[in-house]
Amino acid sequence: MTDQRVNRPRTGATASVAGKGGKTTSPAVYRRRRLVAVVGLLVIVLALVLVGGFAWPGFWRSEGTPQPVPTVTVTAPAPTPTVKAMERAGDETAFQKALPSTVLQFALGSLAEAKEPKEQGALEAWNAEYADGGSGEVALVAGQWATSDEAEAAATAWTQAAGEADREGDVKVGKKVVGQYAIVPAKGGKAVVVWQNGTAVMQATGPADTMEDFYAAFPL
């Protein structure tokens, strides 16, 4: 009796997988392919994240953390007169010329010699009237003394005569203190501001809500 054996393909864990053209692909090759695909996907995702960060500045910010808003300070332009100032004489003294024709919205309406400060020792003194064309009027008395000590004494006397000051401070030219100023409330919604600048002393009386600005804008 003839011994007939049938050759069957062997199966098991060691069997290879046939690929195209009859070639076999090992599991190691599949693992490498999967690794390459995963790395490629990660590179694409990283590129999209970086592009998104540059194209959209808020991409990296946490929505839960509010970003600071820059502070914008708006400064209104200084008011200017709506009326014309008086014509000035050509033979004014240097102190007269230092008295401005306009201060903020106020224009000079009159300028005349003042007698009382001269009786207090001033070398020269002037009364000036400023107006804004409406109800706003400022009466200014300005005097010049021979020394700053004499001017300081006059400024102190003028302040005491006006009443009790509710605001006081240094008058500075640059960083140098050249005198003091004081603001005194007055009747009828007015205020009096007295200040010394070296040998010059000024006293202005006018609307309470504008006198501090008037003093700050005055060139002396």
N, CA and C atoms as a LAMMPS dump frame, in Angstrom:
ITEM: TIMESTEP
0
ITEM: NUMBER OF ATOMS
660
ITEM: BOX BOUNDS ff ff ff
-5.0000000000000000e+02 5.0000000000000000e+02
-5.0000000000000000e+02 5.0000000000000000e+02
-5.0000000000000000e+02 5.0000000000000000e+02
ITEM: ATOMS id mol type element x y z
1 1 1 N 0.858 -1.198 0
2 1 2 C 0 0 0
3 1 3 C 0.876 1.223 0
4 2 1 N 0.58 2.063 -0.904
5 2 2 C 1.424 3.262 -1.06
6 2 3 C 1.096 4.254 0.03
7 3 1 N 2.193 4.806 0.644
8 3 2 C 1.99 5.802 1.736
9 3 3 C 1.84 7.175 1.127
10 4 1 N 0.652 7.712 1.117
11 4 2 C 0.382 9.039 0.537
12 4 3 C 0.251 10.07 1.643
13 5 1 N 1.035 11.104 1.535
14 5 2 C 0.984 12.197 2.522
15 5 3 C 0.607 13.506 1.83
16 6 1 N -0.211 14.251 2.514
17 6 2 C -0.645 15.538 1.961
18 6 3 C 0.121 16.645 2.67
19 7 1 N 0.834 17.424 1.879
20 7 2 C 1.603 18.547 2.454
21 7 3 C 0.679 19.731 2.668
22 8 1 N 0.445 20.082 3.907
23 8 2 C -0.397 21.223 4.238
24 8 3 C 0.479 22.381 4.699
25 9 1 N 0.057 23.634 4.385
26 9 2 C 0.843 24.811 4.866
27 9 3 C 0.79 24.868 6.37
28 10 1 N 1.916 25.165 6.936
29 10 2 C 2.024 25.272 8.383
30 10 3 C 1.469 26.612 8.854
31 11 1 N 0.793 26.584 9.953
32 11 2 C 0.224 27.814 10.534
33 11 3 C 0.769 27.988 11.922
34 12 1 N 0.684 29.245 12.442
35 12 2 C 1.166 29.504 13.803
36 12 3 C 1.745 30.889 13.922
37 13 1 N 2.328 31.171 15.082
38 13 2 C 2.854 32.516 15.371
39 13 3 C 4.005 32.864 14.492
40 14 1 N 4.687 31.827 13.928
41 14 2 C 5.882 32.13 13.14
42 14 3 C 5.586 32.316 11.68
43 15 1 N 4.306 32.179 11.282
44 15 2 C 3.953 32.327 9.867
45 15 3 C 4.065 33.774 9.449
46 16 1 N 4.585 34.056 8.262
47 16 2 C 4.71 35.416 7.724
48 16 3 C 3.499 35.754 6.903
49 17 1 N 3.281 37.044 6.681
50 17 2 C 2.142 37.528 5.918
51 17 3 C 2.597 37.912 4.531
52 18 1 N 1.931 37.441 3.566
53 18 2 C 2.333 37.721 2.183
54 18 3 C 1.87 39.088 1.777
55 19 1 N 2.743 39.844 1.196
56 19 2 C 2.389 41.167 0.693
57 19 3 C 2.203 41.119 -0.789
58 20 1 N 2.227 42.269 -1.384
59 20 2 C 2.067 42.356 -2.831
60 20 3 C 3.254 41.704 -3.511
61 21 1 N 2.983 41.079 -4.624
62 21 2 C 4.047 40.452 -5.385
63 21 3 C 4.595 39.227 -4.688
64 22 1 N 3.857 38.756 -3.682
65 22 2 C 4.305 37.562 -3.014
66 22 3 C 5.308 37.798 -1.916
67 23 1 N 5.695 39.079 -1.725
68 23 2 C 6.664 39.4 -0.695
69 23 3 C 5.971 39.453 0.651
70 24 1 N 6.667 39.161 1.678
71 24 2 C 6.111 39.166 3.026
72 24 3 C 6.542 40.42 3.772
73 25 1 N 5.643 40.968 4.645
74 25 2 C 5.915 42.162 5.457
75 25 3 C 5.9 41.758 6.921
76 26 1 N 6.984 42.022 7.582
77 26 2 C 7.101 41.596 8.973
78 26 3 C 6.366 42.574 9.899
79 27 1 N 5.993 42.18 11.121
80 27 2 C 5.364 43.087 12.106
81 27 3 C 6.224 44.284 12.438
82 28 1 N 7.543 44.142 12.411
83 28 2 C 8.433 45.277 12.719
84 28 3 C 8.259 46.397 11.71
85 29 1 N 8.029 46.024 10.451
86 29 2 C 7.824 47.034 9.411
87 29 3 C 6.541 47.791 9.671
88 30 1 N 5.483 47.1 10.076
89 30 2 C 4.219 47.757 10.394
90 30 3 C 4.37 48.724 11.556
91 31 1 N 5.146 48.321 12.563
92 31 2 C 5.346 49.21 13.716
93 31 3 C 6.064 50.489 13.309
94 32 1 N 7.072 50.352 12.448
95 32 2 C 7.802 51.541 11.983
96 32 3 C 6.882 52.473 11.199
97 33 1 N 6.015 51.874 10.362
98 33 2 C 5.091 52.695 9.583
99 33 3 C 4.121 53.458 10.49
100 34 1 N 3.6 52.775 11.517
101 34 2 C 2.697 53.451 12.449
102 34 3 C 3.408 54.579 13.19
103 35 1 N 4.671 54.36 13.59
104 35 2 C 5.45 55.386 14.292
105 35 3 C 5.656 56.607 13.41
106 36 1 N 5.992 56.341 12.119
107 36 2 C 6.188 57.459 11.188
108 36 3 C 4.885 58.256 11.019
109 37 1 N 3.756 57.563 10.94
110 37 2 C 2.465 58.246 10.774
111 37 3 C 2.122 59.095 11.992
112 38 1 N 2.371 58.546 13.198
113 38 2 C 2.077 59.296 14.422
114 38 3 C 2.954 60.535 14.525
115 39 1 N 4.251 60.385 14.243
116 39 2 C 5.167 61.537 14.302
117 39 3 C 4.745 62.6 13.299
118 40 1 N 4.373 62.191 12.1
119 40 2 C 3.923 63.153 11.093
120 40 3 C 2.7 63.919 11.538
121 41 1 N 1.75 63.187 12.168
122 41 2 C 0.541 63.85 12.664
123 41 3 C 0.868 64.869 13.749
124 42 1 N 1.793 64.515 14.646
125 42 2 C 2.194 65.45 15.705
126 42 3 C 2.853 66.691 15.125
127 43 1 N 3.673 66.515 14.098
128 43 2 C 4.329 67.667 13.455
129 43 3 C 3.288 68.598 12.845
130 44 1 N 2.26 68.047 12.204
131 44 2 C 1.201 68.876 11.598
132 44 3 C 0.438 69.651 12.662
133 45 1 N 0.079 68.956 13.778
134 45 2 C -0.657 69.627 14.856
135 45 3 C 0.182 70.754 15.455
136 46 1 N 1.48 70.507 15.691
137 46 2 C 2.354 71.543 16.248
138 46 3 C 2.457 72.739 15.316
139 47 1 N 2.553 72.483 14.019
140 47 2 C 2.627 73.586 13.042
141 47 3 C 1.356 74.424 13.074
142 48 1 N 0.192 73.757 13.173
143 48 2 C -1.072 74.505 13.235
144 48 3 C -1.153 75.354 14.49
145 49 1 N -0.667 74.828 15.614
146 49 2 C -0.688 75.593 16.865
147 49 3 C 0.192 76.821 16.76
148 50 1 N 1.389 76.665 16.193
149 50 2 C 2.299 77.808 16.063
150 50 3 C 1.741 78.855 15.117
151 51 1 N 1.182 78.432 13.988
152 51 2 C 0.602 79.382 13.033
153 51 3 C -0.572 80.107 13.675
154 52 1 N -1.389 79.374 14.433
155 52 2 C -2.51 80.013 15.114
156 52 3 C -2.061 81.034 16.128
157 53 1 N -0.958 80.766 16.805
158 53 2 C -0.446 81.711 17.798
159 53 3 C 0.011 83.014 17.186
160 54 1 N 0.647 82.971 16.01
161 54 2 C 1.106 84.195 15.354
162 54 3 C -0.042 84.926 14.668
163 55 1 N -0.962 84.191 14.071
164 55 2 C -2.062 84.827 13.345
165 55 3 C -3.116 85.385 14.277
166 56 1 N -3.248 84.835 15.463
167 56 2 C -4.273 85.263 16.428
168 56 3 C -3.586 85.522 17.756
169 57 1 N -3.231 86.806 18.058
170 57 2 C -2.457 87.115 19.266
171 57 3 C -3.104 86.615 20.543
172 58 1 N -4.421 86.548 20.578
173 58 2 C -5.077 86.103 21.801
174 58 3 C -5.135 84.606 21.944
175 59 1 N -4.539 83.864 20.98
176 59 2 C -4.617 82.41 20.991
177 59 3 C -4.017 81.819 22.253
178 60 1 N -2.891 82.432 22.717
179 60 2 C -2.179 81.882 23.86
180 60 3 C -2.742 82.368 25.183
181 61 1 N -3.619 83.351 25.16
182 61 2 C -4.107 83.927 26.412
183 61 3 C -5.235 83.09 26.996
184 62 1 N -5.229 83.044 28.262
185 62 2 C -6.306 82.349 28.957
186 62 3 C -7.51 83.266 29.043
187 63 1 N -8.678 82.766 28.605
188 63 2 C -9.875 83.6 28.614
189 63 3 C -10.292 83.963 30.036
190 64 1 N -9.826 83.19 30.997
191 64 2 C -10.208 83.471 32.375
192 64 3 C -9.416 84.609 33.003
193 65 1 N -8.312 85.058 32.35
194 65 2 C -7.475 86.122 32.895
195 65 3 C -7.66 87.379 32.072
196 66 1 N -8.358 88.406 32.576
197 66 2 C -8.569 89.638 31.801
198 66 3 C -7.268 90.384 31.587
199 67 1 N -7.087 90.905 30.407
200 67 2 C -5.89 91.66 30.076
201 67 3 C -6.048 93.121 30.504
202 68 1 N -4.97 93.736 31.013
203 68 2 C -5.076 95.132 31.46
204 68 3 C -5.395 96.069 30.308
205 69 1 N -6.266 97.041 30.575
206 69 2 C -6.646 98.036 29.576
207 69 3 C -5.768 99.271 29.752
208 70 1 N -5.075 99.712 28.697
209 70 2 C -4.213 100.888 28.844
210 70 3 C -4.998 102.134 29.226
211 71 1 N -4.406 102.943 30.117
212 71 2 C -5.052 104.171 30.566
213 71 3 C -4.776 105.3 29.572
214 72 1 N -5.819 105.95 29.134
215 72 2 C -5.691 107.053 28.183
216 72 3 C -6.102 108.337 28.881
217 73 1 N -5.181 109.288 28.941
218 73 2 C -5.458 110.575 29.566
219 73 3 C -5.731 111.616 28.484
220 74 1 N -6.887 112.214 28.547
221 74 2 C -7.265 113.243 27.563
222 74 3 C -7.208 114.609 28.24
223 75 1 N -6.379 115.478 27.711
224 75 2 C -6.224 116.821 28.263
225 75 3 C -6.962 117.826 27.384
226 76 1 N -7.904 118.512 27.985
227 76 2 C -8.668 119.502 27.223
228 76 3 C -7.797 120.722 26.935
229 77 1 N -7.965 121.345 25.779
230 77 2 C -7.182 122.545 25.471
231 77 3 C -7.528 123.684 26.422
232 78 1 N -6.535 124.527 26.719
233 78 2 C -6.762 125.656 27.619
234 78 3 C -7.74 126.638 26.973
235 79 1 N -8.676 127.189 27.749
236 79 2 C -9.632 128.153 27.187
237 79 3 C -8.925 129.43 26.753
238 80 1 N -9.5 130.085 25.77
239 80 2 C -8.947 131.349 25.265
240 80 3 C -10.049 132.409 25.272
241 81 1 N -9.662 133.69 25.3
242 81 2 C -10.674 134.763 25.368
243 81 3 C -11.526 134.831 24.11
244 82 1 N -12.761 135.22 24.319
245 82 2 C -13.661 135.47 23.18
246 82 3 C -13.797 136.967 22.917
247 83 1 N -13.138 137.776 23.755
248 83 2 C -13.154 139.232 23.583
249 83 3 C -11.719 139.712 23.39
250 84 1 N -11.59 140.866 22.785
251 84 2 C -10.275 141.418 22.499
252 84 3 C -9.738 142.184 23.701
253 85 1 N -8.451 142.025 23.961
254 85 2 C -7.809 142.759 25.055
255 85 3 C -7.583 144.211 24.65
256 86 1 N -7.412 145.064 25.636
257 86 2 C -7.173 146.482 25.394
258 86 3 C -5.836 146.711 24.69
259 87 1 N -5.734 147.853 24.043
260 87 2 C -4.465 148.245 23.433
261 87 3 C -3.484 148.654 24.528
262 88 1 N -2.26 148.192 24.412
263 88 2 C -1.248 148.52 25.426
264 88 3 C -0.437 149.746 24.991
265 89 1 N -0.04 150.539 25.992
266 89 2 C 0.774 151.731 25.71
267 89 3 C 2.2 151.315 25.355
268 90 1 N 2.851 152.148 24.586
269 90 2 C 4.209 151.819 24.17
270 90 3 C 5.266 152.17 25.192
271 91 1 N 4.918 152.964 26.205
272 91 2 C 5.913 153.41 27.183
273 91 3 C 5.754 152.687 28.531
274 92 1 N 5.3 151.455 28.509
275 92 2 C 5.113 150.709 29.75
276 92 3 C 6.448 150.352 30.398
277 93 1 N 6.412 150.245 31.721
278 93 2 C 7.6 149.803 32.447
279 93 3 C 7.775 148.294 32.233
280 94 1 N 8.93 147.778 32.621
281 94 2 C 9.179 146.342 32.482
282 94 3 C 8.173 145.526 33.301
283 95 1 N 7.8 146.042 34.486
284 95 2 C 6.843 145.329 35.33
285 95 3 C 5.458 145.351 34.693
286 96 1 N 5.083 146.49 34.11
287 96 2 C 3.8 146.574 33.396
288 96 3 C 3.743 145.575 32.246
289 97 1 N 4.808 145.503 31.479
290 97 2 C 4.841 144.604 30.331
291 97 3 C 4.735 143.139 30.753
292 98 1 N 5.187 142.849 31.977
293 98 2 C 5.12 141.473 32.472
294 98 3 C 3.695 141.06 32.819
295 99 1 N 2.811 142.033 32.997
296 99 2 C 1.412 141.72 33.262
297 99 3 C 0.752 141.339 31.935
298 100 1 N 0.198 140.137 31.809
299 100 2 C -0.277 139.645 30.507
300 100 3 C -1.558 140.321 30.035
301 101 1 N -1.762 140.318 28.73
302 101 2 C -2.993 140.849 28.153
303 101 3 C -4.126 139.833 28.223
304 102 1 N -3.779 138.553 28.283
305 102 2 C -4.791 137.504 28.397
306 102 3 C -4.329 136.442 29.385
307 103 1 N -5.275 135.88 30.114
308 103 2 C -5.027 134.754 31.018
309 103 3 C -6.207 133.8 30.858
310 104 1 N -5.948 132.636 30.266
311 104 2 C -7.02 131.682 29.964
312 104 3 C -8.11 132.383 29.143
313 105 1 N -9.375 132.373 29.629
314 105 2 C -10.461 133.004 28.876
315 105 3 C -10.637 134.485 29.189
316 106 1 N -9.771 135.019 30.03
317 106 2 C -9.901 136.417 30.467
318 106 3 C -8.971 137.33 29.656
319 107 1 N -9.512 138.47 29.254
320 107 2 C -8.74 139.463 28.505
321 107 3 C -8.633 140.743 29.317
322 108 1 N -7.482 141.392 29.219
323 108 2 C -7.241 142.625 29.964
324 108 3 C -8.148 143.739 29.433
325 109 1 N -8.911 144.371 30.358
326 109 2 C -9.809 145.453 29.961
327 109 3 C -9.341 146.822 30.396
328 110 1 N -8.572 146.865 31.494
329 110 2 C -8.059 148.159 31.966
330 110 3 C -6.809 147.942 32.786
331 111 1 N -5.959 148.967 32.811
332 111 2 C -4.698 148.914 33.569
333 111 3 C -4.397 150.317 34.074
334 112 1 N -4.365 150.464 35.399
335 112 2 C -4.14 151.794 35.981
336 112 3 C -3.231 151.671 37.199
337 113 1 N -2.56 152.753 37.514
338 113 2 C -1.633 152.746 38.647
339 113 3 C -2.407 152.557 39.957
340 114 1 N -1.862 151.755 40.863
341 114 2 C -2.48 151.499 42.173
342 114 3 C -1.718 152.274 43.237
343 115 1 N -2.443 152.976 44.091
344 115 2 C -1.799 153.827 45.093
345 115 3 C -1.519 153.086 46.411
346 116 1 N -2.427 152.235 46.846
347 116 2 C -2.3 151.622 48.166
348 116 3 C -1.026 150.791 48.32
349 117 1 N -0.671 149.942 47.362
350 117 2 C 0.572 149.198 47.529
351 117 3 C 1.799 150.092 47.615
352 118 1 N 1.783 151.223 46.903
353 118 2 C 2.915 152.142 46.969
354 118 3 C 3.021 152.77 48.351
355 119 1 N 1.87 152.936 48.983
356 119 2 C 1.892 153.439 50.356
357 119 3 C 2.455 152.4 51.325
358 120 1 N 2.444 151.12 50.898
359 120 2 C 3.002 150.04 51.702
360 120 3 C 4.463 149.768 51.365
361 121 1 N 5.039 150.609 50.515
362 121 2 C 6.456 150.477 50.201
363 121 3 C 6.773 149.917 48.834
364 122 1 N 5.766 149.652 48.004
365 122 2 C 6.034 149.113 46.669
366 122 3 C 6.699 150.165 45.789
367 123 1 N 7.627 149.72 44.957
368 123 2 C 8.277 150.63 44.024
369 123 3 C 7.3 151.062 42.937
370 124 1 N 6.474 150.149 42.484
371 124 2 C 5.386 150.452 41.557
372 124 3 C 4.286 149.423 41.747
373 125 1 N 3.062 149.807 41.39
374 125 2 C 1.919 148.913 41.575
375 125 3 C 0.833 149.272 40.572
376 126 1 N 0.039 148.238 40.173
377 126 2 C -0.969 148.426 39.145
378 126 3 C -2.247 147.672 39.484
379 127 1 N -3.366 148.289 39.098
380 127 2 C -4.667 147.628 39.149
381 127 3 C -5.024 147.194 37.726
382 128 1 N -5.354 145.933 37.57
383 128 2 C -5.723 145.411 36.251
384 128 3 C -7.086 144.733 36.352
385 129 1 N -7.906 144.931 35.341
386 129 2 C -9.224 144.301 35.281
387 129 3 C -9.255 143.348 34.09
388 130 1 N -9.624 142.088 34.357
389 130 2 C -9.748 141.074 33.305
390 130 3 C -11.205 140.623 33.218
391 131 1 N -11.677 140.337 32.006
392 131 2 C -13.055 139.898 31.812
393 131 3 C -13.105 138.853 30.703
394 132 1 N -14.161 138.011 30.747
395 132 2 C -14.319 136.964 29.732
396 132 3 C -15.429 137.279 28.74
397 133 1 N -15.944 138.493 28.79
398 133 2 C -17.021 138.862 27.881
399 133 3 C -18.394 138.503 28.412
400 134 1 N -18.453 137.821 29.561
401 134 2 C -19.719 137.469 30.174
402 134 3 C -19.744 137.963 31.607
403 135 1 N -20.103 137.058 32.508
404 135 2 C -20.189 137.454 33.92
405 135 3 C -18.874 137.273 34.667
406 136 1 N -17.901 136.662 34.028
407 136 2 C -16.626 136.415 34.701
408 136 3 C -15.709 137.627 34.681
409 137 1 N -15.325 138.1 35.855
410 137 2 C -14.399 139.229 35.971
411 137 3 C -13.385 138.943 37.06
412 138 1 N -12.152 139.368 36.815
413 138 2 C -11.074 139.196 37.788
414 138 3 C -10.413 140.546 38.011
415 139 1 N -10.314 140.953 39.285
416 139 2 C -9.63 142.197 39.649
417 139 3 C -8.253 141.832 40.186
418 140 1 N -7.215 142.376 39.566
419 140 2 C -5.837 142.057 39.945
420 140 3 C -5.129 143.288 40.492
421 141 1 N -4.414 143.114 41.599
422 141 2 C -3.511 144.139 42.125
423 141 3 C -2.114 143.538 42.086
424 142 1 N -1.173 144.234 41.452
425 142 2 C 0.194 143.734 41.331
426 142 3 C 1.168 144.81 41.772
427 143 1 N 2.11 144.441 42.618
428 143 2 C 3.114 145.395 43.096
429 143 3 C 4.495 144.789 43.087
430 144 1 N 5.5 145.64 43.001
431 144 2 C 6.885 145.185 43.03
432 144 3 C 7.642 145.934 44.116
433 145 1 N 8.391 145.155 44.927
434 145 2 C 9.166 145.713 46.031
435 145 3 C 10.659 145.625 45.728
436 146 1 N 11.424 146.271 46.551
437 146 2 C 12.875 146.324 46.318
438 146 3 C 13.542 144.992 46.626
439 147 1 N 13.049 144.261 47.631
440 147 2 C 13.642 142.984 48.017
441 147 3 C 12.558 141.919 48.165
442 148 1 N 12.973 140.664 48.128
443 148 2 C 12.024 139.562 48.295
444 148 3 C 11.484 139.502 49.722
445 149 1 N 12.276 139.937 50.699
446 149 2 C 11.803 139.95 52.086
447 149 3 C 10.651 140.942 52.248
448 150 1 N 10.8 142.125 51.624
449 150 2 C 9.721 143.113 51.675
450 150 3 C 8.482 142.597 50.946
451 151 1 N 8.706 141.924 49.839
452 151 2 C 7.582 141.362 49.095
453 151 3 C 6.889 140.264 49.913
454 152 1 N 7.657 139.464 50.626
455 152 2 C 7.068 138.413 51.46
456 152 3 C 6.211 139.02 52.569
457 153 1 N 6.689 140.093 53.17
458 153 2 C 5.913 140.752 54.228
459 153 3 C 4.612 141.32 53.678
460 154 1 N 4.674 141.891 52.481
461 154 2 C 3.466 142.443 51.855
462 154 3 C 2.478 141.331 51.522
463 155 1 N 2.972 140.198 50.992
464 155 2 C 2.1 139.077 50.651
465 155 3 C 1.406 138.527 51.898
466 156 1 N 2.144 138.455 53.002
467 156 2 C 1.551 137.984 54.256
468 156 3 C 0.447 138.926 54.725
469 157 1 N 0.698 140.23 54.629
470 157 2 C -0.296 141.221 55.055
471 157 3 C -1.534 141.166 54.168
472 158 1 N -1.357 141.005 52.864
473 158 2 C -2.5 140.934 51.95
474 158 3 C -3.335 139.682 52.225
475 159 1 N -2.672 138.564 52.5
476 159 2 C -3.393 137.315 52.78
477 159 3 C -4.203 137.433 54.067
478 160 1 N -3.598 137.997 55.108
479 160 2 C -4.302 138.166 56.384
480 160 3 C -5.497 139.095 56.233
481 161 1 N -5.342 140.132 55.412
482 161 2 C -6.45 141.064 55.187
483 161 3 C -7.594 140.4 54.418
484 162 1 N -7.273 139.42 53.58
485 162 2 C -8.308 138.742 52.788
486 162 3 C -9.114 137.761 53.627
487 163 1 N -8.494 137.184 54.655
488 163 2 C -9.209 136.218 55.492
489 163 3 C -8.374 134.971 55.734
490 164 1 N -9.054 133.877 56.098
491 164 2 C -8.364 132.623 56.413
492 164 3 C -8.242 131.763 55.156
493 165 1 N -7.016 131.402 54.831
494 165 2 C -6.77 130.618 53.614
495 165 3 C -7.188 129.166 53.808
496 166 1 N -7.775 128.586 52.759
497 166 2 C -8.094 127.156 52.825
498 166 3 C -7.138 126.32 51.984
499 167 1 N -6.292 126.985 51.185
500 167 2 C -5.243 126.289 50.432
501 167 3 C -4.006 127.163 50.377
502 168 1 N -2.859 126.555 50.6
503 168 2 C -1.58 127.265 50.575
504 168 3 C -0.514 126.357 49.967
505 169 1 N 0.542 126.957 49.47
506 169 2 C 1.618 126.154 48.901
507 169 3 C 2.772 127.004 48.428
508 170 1 N 3.804 126.332 47.887
509 170 2 C 4.991 127.009 47.39
510 170 3 C 4.773 127.51 45.963
511 171 1 N 5.362 128.645 45.677
512 171 2 C 5.447 129.145 44.311
513 171 3 C 6.844 128.791 43.808
514 172 1 N 6.915 128.078 42.705
515 172 2 C 8.21 127.616 42.2
516 172 3 C 8.474 128.13 40.794
517 173 1 N 9.741 128.405 40.547
518 173 2 C 10.22 128.67 39.197
519 173 3 C 11.202 127.545 38.904
520 174 1 N 10.763 126.587 38.096
521 174 2 C 11.54 125.361 37.953
522 174 3 C 11.444 124.567 39.25
523 175 1 N 12.582 124.266 39.856
524 175 2 C 12.597 123.561 41.133
525 175 3 C 12.849 124.511 42.311
526 176 1 N 13.073 125.792 42.009
527 176 2 C 13.391 126.756 43.053
528 176 3 C 12.119 127.39 43.623
529 177 1 N 12.013 127.408 44.945
530 177 2 C 10.884 128.056 45.617
531 177 3 C 11.156 129.554 45.68
532 178 1 N 10.236 130.349 45.103
533 178 2 C 10.443 131.802 45.049
534 178 3 C 9.392 132.55 45.859
535 179 1 N 8.48 131.838 46.501
536 179 2 C 7.444 132.512 47.292
537 179 3 C 6.373 131.531 47.72
538 180 1 N 5.27 132.07 48.185
539 180 2 C 4.143 131.277 48.652
540 180 3 C 2.859 131.782 48
541 181 1 N 1.853 130.905 47.954
542 181 2 C 0.53 131.338 47.498
543 181 3 C -0.513 130.9 48.513
544 182 1 N -1.639 131.598 48.54
545 182 2 C -2.744 131.271 49.436
546 182 3 C -4.05 131.609 48.739
547 183 1 N -5.038 130.732 48.887
548 183 2 C -6.361 130.951 48.304
549 183 3 C -7.365 131.105 49.443
550 184 1 N -8.067 132.221 49.446
551 184 2 C -8.995 132.568 50.532
552 184 3 C -10.416 132.653 49.976
553 185 1 N -11.383 131.911 50.525
554 185 2 C -12.773 132.035 50.075
555 185 3 C -13.31 133.434 50.361
556 186 1 N -14.169 133.919 49.48
557 186 2 C -14.774 135.237 49.653
558 186 3 C -16.282 135.131 49.436
559 187 1 N -16.976 136.199 49.714
560 187 2 C -18.43 136.207 49.577
561 187 3 C -18.844 136.235 48.107
562 188 1 N -20.097 135.833 47.877
563 188 2 C -20.655 135.921 46.526
564 188 3 C -20.071 134.925 45.547
565 189 1 N -19.603 133.752 46.043
566 189 2 C -19.056 132.748 45.143
567 189 3 C -17.704 133.119 44.569
568 190 1 N -16.983 134.003 45.254
569 190 2 C -15.665 134.432 44.776
570 190 3 C -14.56 133.888 45.677
571 191 1 N -13.341 134.086 45.242
572 191 2 C -12.163 133.705 46.022
573 191 3 C -11.052 134.699 45.737
574 192 1 N -10.153 134.801 46.701
575 192 2 C -8.994 135.696 46.574
576 192 3 C -7.743 134.822 46.607
577 193 1 N -6.877 135.008 45.633
578 193 2 C -5.605 134.294 45.632
579 193 3 C -4.473 135.316 45.685
580 194 1 N -3.583 135.126 46.652
581 194 2 C -2.431 136.023 46.836
582 194 3 C -1.178 135.187 46.638
583 195 1 N -0.242 135.68 45.843
584 195 2 C 1.014 134.941 45.67
585 195 3 C 2.191 135.884 45.471
586 196 1 N 3.348 135.39 45.87
587 196 2 C 4.606 136.129 45.754
588 196 3 C 5.527 135.403 44.791
589 197 1 N 6.15 136.168 43.921
590 197 2 C 7.161 135.624 43.016
591 197 3 C 8.391 136.519 43.098
592 198 1 N 9.297 136.181 43.998
593 198 2 C 10.479 137.014 44.191
594 198 3 C 10.107 138.352 44.799
595 199 1 N 10.326 139.433 44.066
596 199 2 C 10.014 140.773 44.572
597 199 3 C 8.616 141.239 44.155
598 200 1 N 7.873 140.425 43.427
599 200 2 C 6.54 140.794 42.966
600 200 3 C 5.47 140.097 43.801
601 201 1 N 4.388 140.815 44.06
602 201 2 C 3.242 140.262 44.792
603 201 3 C 1.988 140.571 43.995
604 202 1 N 1.152 139.542 43.829
605 202 2 C -0.107 139.696 43.096
606 202 3 C -1.278 139.24 43.962
607 203 1 N -2.409 139.918 43.796
608 203 2 C -3.647 139.512 44.441
609 203 3 C -4.755 139.564 43.406
610 204 1 N -5.419 138.422 43.187
611 204 2 C -6.494 138.345 42.199
612 204 3 C -7.779 137.924 42.896
613 205 1 N -8.87 138.599 42.545
614 205 2 C -10.185 138.297 43.112
615 205 3 C -11.16 138.033 41.973
616 206 1 N -11.827 136.882 42.034
617 206 2 C -12.744 136.53 40.953
618 206 3 C -13.525 135.268 41.273
619 207 1 N -14.158 134.638 40.272
620 207 2 C -14.972 133.441 40.494
621 207 3 C -14.166 132.345 41.195
622 208 1 N -14.757 131.775 42.239
623 208 2 C -14.035 130.802 43.064
624 208 3 C -13.573 129.586 42.27
625 209 1 N -14.37 129.181 41.28
626 209 2 C -14.029 127.964 40.552
627 209 3 C -12.953 128.162 39.493
628 210 1 N -12.493 129.4 39.296
629 210 2 C -11.464 129.644 38.277
630 210 3 C -10.196 130.281 38.833
631 211 1 N -10.198 130.69 40.098
632 211 2 C -9.068 131.468 40.579
633 211 3 C -7.779 130.658 40.701
634 212 1 N -7.875 129.402 41.066
635 212 2 C -6.65 128.599 41.15
636 212 3 C -6.044 128.413 39.764
637 213 1 N -6.894 128.19 38.757
638 213 2 C -6.398 128.072 37.377
639 213 3 C -5.839 129.393 36.883
640 214 1 N -6.492 130.487 37.269
641 214 2 C -6.012 131.812 36.877
642 214 3 C -4.604 132.035 37.429
643 215 1 N -4.412 131.729 38.693
644 215 2 C -3.097 131.892 39.328
645 215 3 C -2.065 131.003 38.638
646 216 1 N -2.427 129.724 38.367
647 216 2 C -1.48 128.79 37.764
648 216 3 C -1.081 129.21 36.364
649 217 1 N -1.992 129.878 35.624
650 217 2 C -1.707 130.283 34.253
651 217 3 C -1.031 131.647 34.167
652 218 1 N -1.009 132.399 35.272
653 218 2 C -0.432 133.751 35.261
654 218 3 C 1.092 133.631 35.115
655 219 1 N 1.692 134.398 34.223
656 219 2 C 3.134 134.239 33.958
657 219 3 C 4.053 134.784 35.05
658 220 1 N 3.545 135.555 36.007
659 220 2 C 4.376 136.083 37.091
660 220 3 C 4.156 135.293 38.369
